[in-house]
Amino acid sequence: MIGFAANSLLCRVALASHAIDPATFTTVRVVSASVLLAIAITMSGKRLPRLTATNWRPMLALLAYLLLFSFAYTQLGAGTGALLMFGAVQLTMFAVALWHGERLPALSWAALFVAVAGLIYLMLPGVTAPDTLSGLMMAGSGVAWGTFTLLARGFPDPIEANISNFVACLPIVALVNVAALTQFNVTAIGVGYAVLSGALASGVGYVAWYAALRGLARTQAAIVQLVAPILAAVGGTLFLCEPLTSRLLVSCIAVLGGVAVVVLQRAPSKTMTG
């Protein structure tokens, strides 16, 4: 969860300080994650996985997450972005569960309504409302991450699952970088932030998360995720001097509280990870 929150903080500080442009940040992040994961696989004595047709759906989901995440953070605060993304991740996974026939009790439906209302309230026009387009992009990033989690969950090796998808994203993020050359801007510190985001917060963080899921009950895994947006909001206030507005606090309570109620109400046999 620290890694997930760190991604929000690193991306936001890099873009807010104009130390790097969002396309280049994404490219460096993907390259750094790929290199670190390749080293990890080589040191373990395994061969690098081959890209197969089964990898394309999770790869596209990961790609959408990475690009939307970076471009959204040009305008969003760290805590606001993390809350929008987290809420979208959880709502996506709830929707998939419902699509597959899971039934929710009345209290869970009420809690879901509160969570959705919290996200809507966060995006309502007002002095402290986040940029609409950036907010929608971050919500889309959350949908993509939730989809990637569901698709990649069945991979037996978390390192192989992540490197195959990161490497597959490389050509496309490079093309996006070329297409966005008019916005090209890079500094050493900006590259440093992107490397930390890719190698540590993403490469190590994602592998640690998927490995940890094996030892966590499904409900535990879902509840643990409630920490990520809170850490991002606190970190944004402490390290980036971002205001902790009443709108963000109310939305945070509504979204996280609603999600927590739904998770606790769900049958323990159902999967809820991400």
The 8 nearest C-alpha neighbors of each residue, nearest first, counted from 0:
[[1, 3, 227, 2, 4, 224, 226, 223],
 [0, 2, 4, 3, 5, 227, 230, 200],
 [3, 1, 200, 5, 204, 0, 4, 6],
 [2, 4, 0, 6, 5, 1, 227, 200],
 [3, 5, 231, 1, 227, 7, 6, 2],
 [6, 4, 2, 8, 7, 3, 9, 1],
 [7, 5, 9, 3, 4, 196, 8, 200],
 [6, 8, 4, 10, 5, 77, 9, 11],
 [7, 9, 5, 11, 6, 10, 77, 12],
 [10, 8, 6, 12, 11, 7, 192, 5],
 [11, 9, 13, 7, 8, 12, 6, 14],
 [10, 12, 8, 14, 13, 9, 72, 15],
 [11, 13, 15, 9, 14, 10, 16, 8],
 [14, 12, 10, 18, 189, 11, 16, 15],
 [13, 15, 17, 11, 16, 12, 73, 19],
 [14, 16, 12, 17, 11, 13, 73, 18],
 [15, 17, 18, 14, 13, 12, 19, 11],
 [18, 16, 14, 15, 19, 13, 20, 184],
 [17, 19, 189, 16, 13, 186, 185, 14],
 [20, 18, 185, 189, 184, 17, 14, 13],
 [19, 21, 184, 23, 22, 183, 24, 14],
 [22, 20, 24, 69, 70, 23, 25, 19],
 [23, 21, 176, 25, 24, 20, 26, 175],
 [22, 24, 26, 25, 20, 21, 176, 27],
 [23, 25, 21, 27, 193, 22, 26, 28],
 [26, 24, 28, 22, 23, 27, 29, 21],
 [27, 25, 23, 29, 28, 24, 172, 30],
 [28, 26, 30, 24, 29, 25, 193, 31],
 [27, 29, 197, 25, 193, 31, 26, 30],
 [28, 30, 32, 26, 27, 31, 197, 165],
 [31, 29, 27, 33, 32, 28, 34, 26],
 [32, 30, 198, 197, 34, 28, 33, 29],
 [33, 31, 198, 197, 202, 29, 35, 30],
 [34, 32, 30, 36, 31, 35, 162, 165],
 [35, 33, 37, 31, 36, 32, 30, 38],
 [34, 36, 38, 32, 37, 33, 198, 31],
 [35, 37, 39, 33, 38, 34, 162, 32],
 [38, 36, 34, 40, 39, 35, 33, 41],
 [37, 39, 41, 35, 36, 40, 42, 34],
 [38, 40, 36, 42, 37, 41, 35, 43],
 [39, 41, 43, 37, 38, 42, 45, 36],
 [42, 40, 38, 44, 43, 39, 45, 37],
 [41, 43, 39, 44, 40, 38, 45, 37],
 [42, 44, 40, 41, 45, 39, 38, 46],
 [45, 43, 41, 42, 40, 46, 39, 47],
 [46, 44, 40, 43, 41, 47, 42, 48],
 [47, 45, 48, 41, 44, 40, 43, 49],
 [46, 48, 45, 49, 40, 37, 41, 159],
 [49, 47, 159, 46, 163, 50, 162, 160],
 [50, 48, 51, 47, 163, 46, 159, 54],
 [49, 51, 163, 54, 48, 52, 167, 53],
 [52, 50, 53, 54, 49, 55, 163, 48],
 [51, 53, 54, 55, 50, 56, 49, 58],
 [52, 54, 51, 55, 56, 50, 57, 58],
 [55, 53, 52, 51, 56, 57, 58, 50],
 [56, 54, 58, 57, 53, 52, 59, 51],
 [55, 57, 59, 58, 54, 60, 53, 150],
 [58, 56, 60, 147, 59, 55, 150, 54],
 [59, 57, 164, 55, 61, 56, 60, 54],
 [58, 60, 62, 56, 61, 57, 55, 63],
 [59, 61, 143, 57, 147, 63, 58, 62],
 [62, 60, 64, 58, 59, 63, 147, 57],
 [61, 63, 59, 65, 64, 60, 168, 58],
 [64, 62, 60, 66, 61, 65, 67, 143],
 [63, 65, 140, 61, 143, 62, 67, 144],
 [66, 64, 62, 68, 63, 67, 61, 69],
 [65, 67, 69, 68, 63, 64, 62, 70],
 [66, 68, 140, 70, 136, 64, 69, 65],
 [69, 67, 65, 71, 66, 140, 137, 70],
 [70, 68, 21, 72, 66, 71, 67, 65],
 [69, 71, 67, 21, 72, 73, 68, 66],
 [72, 70, 133, 68, 73, 69, 137, 136],
 [71, 73, 75, 74, 69, 70, 11, 68],
 [72, 74, 71, 14, 70, 75, 15, 11],
 [75, 73, 72, 71, 133, 130, 76, 129],
 [76, 74, 72, 80, 73, 129, 79, 71],
 [75, 77, 79, 78, 80, 241, 11, 74],
 [78, 76, 80, 7, 235, 8, 79, 231],
 [232, 79, 77, 231, 81, 80, 76, 228],
 [80, 78, 82, 76, 81, 77, 83, 75],
 [79, 81, 83, 77, 78, 82, 75, 76],
 [80, 82, 228, 84, 78, 79, 83, 85],
 [83, 81, 85, 228, 79, 84, 80, 86],
 [84, 82, 80, 86, 81, 138, 85, 87],
 [83, 85, 141, 81, 87, 138, 82, 86],
 [86, 84, 88, 82, 87, 83, 81, 141],
 [87, 85, 83, 89, 88, 84, 82, 90],
 [86, 88, 141, 90, 84, 138, 85, 142],
 [89, 87, 141, 145, 85, 91, 142, 86],
 [88, 90, 92, 86, 91, 87, 93, 85],
 [89, 91, 93, 87, 92, 88, 94, 86],
 [92, 90, 94, 88, 89, 93, 142, 87],
 [91, 93, 95, 89, 94, 90, 145, 96],
 [92, 94, 90, 96, 95, 91, 89, 97],
 [95, 93, 91, 97, 92, 96, 90, 98],
 [96, 94, 98, 92, 97, 93, 99, 91],
 [95, 97, 93, 99, 94, 98, 101, 92],
 [98, 96, 101, 94, 100, 99, 95, 93],
 [99, 97, 95, 96, 100, 94, 101, 93],
 [100, 98, 96, 97, 101, 95, 94, 102],
 [99, 101, 97, 98, 102, 96, 95, 103],
 [102, 100, 97, 96, 99, 103, 98, 269],
 [103, 101, 100, 97, 104, 96, 265, 99],
 [102, 104, 107, 105, 108, 101, 265, 264],
 [105, 103, 107, 106, 108, 102, 264, 265],
 [104, 106, 108, 107, 109, 103, 110, 102],
 [107, 105, 109, 108, 104, 110, 261, 264],
 [108, 106, 261, 110, 109, 104, 105, 103],
 [107, 109, 111, 105, 110, 106, 112, 103],
 [108, 110, 112, 106, 107, 111, 105, 113],
 [109, 111, 257, 107, 113, 112, 108, 106],
 [112, 110, 114, 108, 113, 109, 257, 107],
 [111, 113, 109, 115, 110, 114, 116, 108],
 [112, 114, 116, 110, 111, 115, 257, 253],
 [115, 113, 254, 257, 111, 117, 253, 116],
 [114, 116, 118, 112, 117, 113, 111, 119],
 [117, 115, 113, 119, 114, 118, 120, 112],
 [116, 118, 250, 253, 114, 120, 115, 254],
 [119, 117, 121, 115, 120, 116, 250, 122],
 [120, 118, 116, 122, 121, 117, 123, 115],
 [119, 121, 117, 123, 122, 118, 116, 250],
 [120, 122, 118, 119, 123, 250, 117, 246],
 [121, 123, 119, 120, 128, 129, 124, 118],
 [122, 124, 120, 121, 119, 128, 125, 129],
 [125, 123, 128, 122, 126, 127, 129, 131],
 [126, 124, 128, 127, 123, 122, 129, 121],
 [125, 127, 128, 124, 129, 123, 246, 130],
 [126, 128, 125, 129, 246, 244, 124, 247],
 [127, 129, 125, 122, 124, 126, 123, 121],
 [130, 128, 131, 75, 122, 134, 127, 121],
 [129, 131, 133, 132, 134, 74, 128, 75],
 [132, 130, 134, 133, 129, 135, 122, 128],
 [133, 131, 135, 134, 130, 136, 71, 137],
 [134, 132, 71, 136, 130, 135, 131, 137],
 [135, 133, 131, 137, 132, 136, 130, 138],
 [134, 136, 138, 132, 137, 133, 139, 131],
 [137, 135, 139, 133, 67, 134, 138, 71],
 [138, 136, 140, 134, 139, 135, 71, 84],
 [137, 139, 135, 141, 84, 140, 87, 136],
 [140, 138, 136, 142, 137, 141, 135, 143],
 [139, 141, 64, 137, 143, 67, 138, 142],
 [140, 142, 84, 88, 87, 144, 138, 139],
 [141, 143, 139, 145, 88, 140, 87, 144],
 [144, 142, 60, 146, 140, 64, 141, 145],
 [145, 143, 147, 141, 146, 142, 64, 148],
 [144, 146, 88, 148, 142, 143, 147, 141],
 [145, 147, 143, 149, 144, 148, 142, 150],
 [148, 146, 144, 57, 150, 60, 149, 145],
 [149, 147, 145, 273, 151, 146, 150, 152],
 [148, 150, 146, 152, 147, 151, 145, 273],
 [151, 149, 147, 148, 152, 57, 146, 153],
 [152, 150, 148, 153, 154, 149, 147, 57],
 [151, 153, 149, 154, 150, 148, 209, 147],
 [152, 154, 151, 155, 150, 149, 156, 160],
 [153, 155, 152, 151, 156, 160, 157, 159],
 [156, 154, 153, 157, 160, 152, 159, 158],
 [155, 157, 159, 158, 154, 160, 210, 161],
 [158, 156, 160, 206, 159, 209, 161, 210],
 [159, 157, 161, 160, 156, 206, 162, 36],
 [158, 160, 162, 156, 161, 157, 163, 48],
 [161, 159, 157, 158, 163, 154, 162, 156],
 [160, 162, 158, 164, 159, 163, 165, 157],
 [163, 161, 165, 159, 164, 33, 36, 160],
 [164, 162, 166, 161, 165, 160, 159, 50],
 [163, 165, 58, 167, 162, 161, 166, 168],
 [164, 166, 162, 168, 167, 163, 33, 29],
 [165, 167, 169, 168, 163, 164, 162, 33],
 [166, 168, 164, 165, 169, 163, 58, 170],
 [169, 167, 165, 166, 171, 62, 170, 172],
 [168, 170, 166, 172, 171, 167, 173, 29],
 [171, 169, 173, 172, 168, 174, 167, 166],
 [170, 172, 174, 173, 169, 168, 175, 167],
 [171, 173, 175, 169, 174, 170, 26, 176],
 [172, 174, 176, 170, 171, 175, 169, 26],
 [175, 173, 171, 177, 176, 172, 178, 170],
 [176, 174, 172, 178, 177, 173, 179, 171],
 [175, 177, 173, 22, 179, 174, 178, 23],
 [178, 176, 174, 180, 179, 175, 173, 22],
 [177, 179, 175, 176, 180, 174, 181, 173],
 [178, 180, 176, 177, 181, 182, 175, 183],
 [181, 179, 183, 177, 182, 178, 176, 184],
 [180, 182, 179, 183, 178, 177, 184, 176],
 [183, 181, 180, 179, 184, 20, 22, 21],
 [184, 182, 180, 181, 20, 179, 185, 23],
 [183, 185, 19, 20, 182, 186, 18, 17],
 [184, 186, 19, 18, 189, 20, 183, 187],
 [185, 187, 189, 18, 188, 19, 190, 184],
 [186, 188, 190, 189, 191, 185, 18, 19],
 [189, 187, 191, 190, 186, 192, 18, 13],
 [190, 188, 18, 19, 186, 192, 191, 187],
 [189, 191, 193, 187, 188, 192, 194, 186],
 [190, 192, 188, 194, 189, 193, 187, 195],
 [191, 193, 189, 195, 190, 194, 9, 196],
 [194, 192, 196, 28, 190, 24, 191, 195],
 [195, 193, 197, 191, 196, 192, 31, 28],
 [196, 194, 192, 199, 198, 193, 197, 191],
 [195, 197, 200, 193, 194, 6, 201, 199],
 [198, 196, 28, 32, 201, 31, 194, 195],
 [197, 199, 32, 202, 31, 195, 194, 35],
 [198, 200, 203, 195, 202, 201, 196, 197],
 [199, 201, 2, 196, 204, 6, 197, 203],
 [202, 200, 197, 204, 205, 199, 203, 196],
 [203, 201, 32, 198, 199, 204, 205, 197],
 [202, 204, 199, 206, 205, 201, 207, 200],
 [205, 203, 200, 201, 2, 207, 206, 202],
 [204, 206, 208, 201, 207, 203, 202, 209],
 [205, 207, 209, 203, 208, 157, 204, 158],
 [208, 206, 210, 204, 205, 209, 211, 203],
 [209, 207, 205, 211, 206, 210, 204, 212],
 [208, 210, 212, 206, 211, 207, 157, 205],
 [209, 211, 207, 208, 212, 213, 206, 157],
 [212, 210, 208, 213, 209, 214, 207, 215],
 [211, 213, 215, 209, 214, 210, 208, 220],
 [212, 214, 211, 215, 210, 209, 216, 208],
 [215, 213, 212, 211, 216, 210, 220, 217],
 [216, 214, 212, 213, 220, 219, 217, 211],
 [215, 217, 219, 218, 220, 214, 212, 267],
 [218, 216, 220, 219, 270, 271, 215, 221],
 [217, 219, 221, 220, 216, 222, 262, 267],
 [220, 218, 216, 222, 217, 221, 215, 223],
 [221, 219, 217, 223, 218, 222, 272, 215],
 [220, 222, 218, 272, 219, 223, 224, 271],
 [223, 221, 219, 224, 225, 220, 218, 259],
 [224, 222, 220, 225, 221, 226, 219, 0],
 [225, 223, 226, 222, 221, 227, 0, 220],
 [224, 226, 223, 222, 227, 255, 228, 229],
 [225, 227, 224, 229, 223, 228, 230, 0],
 [228, 226, 0, 230, 4, 229, 224, 225],
 [229, 227, 81, 231, 82, 230, 226, 78],
 [228, 230, 232, 226, 231, 227, 233, 78],
 [231, 229, 233, 227, 228, 232, 234, 4],
 [232, 230, 4, 78, 228, 234, 229, 233],
 [78, 233, 231, 235, 229, 234, 230, 228],
 [234, 232, 236, 230, 235, 231, 237, 229],
 [235, 233, 231, 237, 236, 232, 238, 230],
 [234, 236, 239, 232, 233, 241, 77, 238],
 [235, 237, 241, 240, 233, 234, 239, 238],
 [238, 236, 234, 235, 240, 239, 233, 241],
 [237, 239, 235, 234, 240, 236, 241, 233],
 [238, 240, 235, 241, 236, 237, 12, 234],
 [241, 239, 236, 238, 237, 235, 242, 234],
 [240, 242, 236, 239, 235, 243, 76, 237],
 [243, 241, 244, 236, 240, 235, 76, 239],
 [242, 244, 241, 236, 247, 245, 248, 232],
 [245, 243, 247, 246, 242, 248, 127, 249],
 [244, 246, 248, 247, 249, 243, 250, 127],
 [247, 245, 249, 244, 248, 250, 121, 127],
 [248, 246, 250, 244, 245, 249, 251, 121],
 [247, 249, 245, 251, 250, 246, 252, 244],
 [250, 248, 252, 246, 251, 247, 245, 253],
 [251, 249, 117, 253, 247, 248, 252, 121],
 [250, 252, 248, 254, 249, 253, 255, 247],
 [251, 253, 249, 256, 250, 255, 254, 248],
 [254, 252, 117, 250, 114, 256, 251, 257],
 [255, 253, 114, 257, 251, 117, 256, 252],
 [256, 254, 258, 257, 252, 253, 251, 259],
 [257, 255, 259, 253, 252, 258, 254, 260],
 [256, 258, 110, 114, 254, 260, 259, 255],
 [257, 259, 255, 261, 260, 256, 254, 262],
 [258, 260, 256, 262, 257, 261, 255, 263],
 [259, 261, 263, 257, 258, 262, 264, 110],
 [262, 260, 107, 264, 258, 259, 263, 265],
 [263, 261, 259, 265, 264, 260, 258, 218],
 [262, 264, 260, 261, 265, 259, 218, 266],
 [265, 263, 261, 262, 260, 107, 266, 104],
 [266, 264, 262, 263, 261, 267, 103, 269],
 [265, 267, 268, 269, 264, 263, 262, 218],
 [268, 266, 269, 265, 218, 217, 270, 216],
 [269, 267, 266, 270, 217, 265, 218, 216],
 [270, 268, 267, 266, 271, 217, 265, 96],
 [271, 269, 217, 272, 268, 218, 267, 96],
 [270, 272, 217, 221, 269, 218, 273, 220],
 [271, 273, 221, 220, 270, 217, 148, 212],
 [272, 148, 145, 271, 221, 149, 88, 144]]
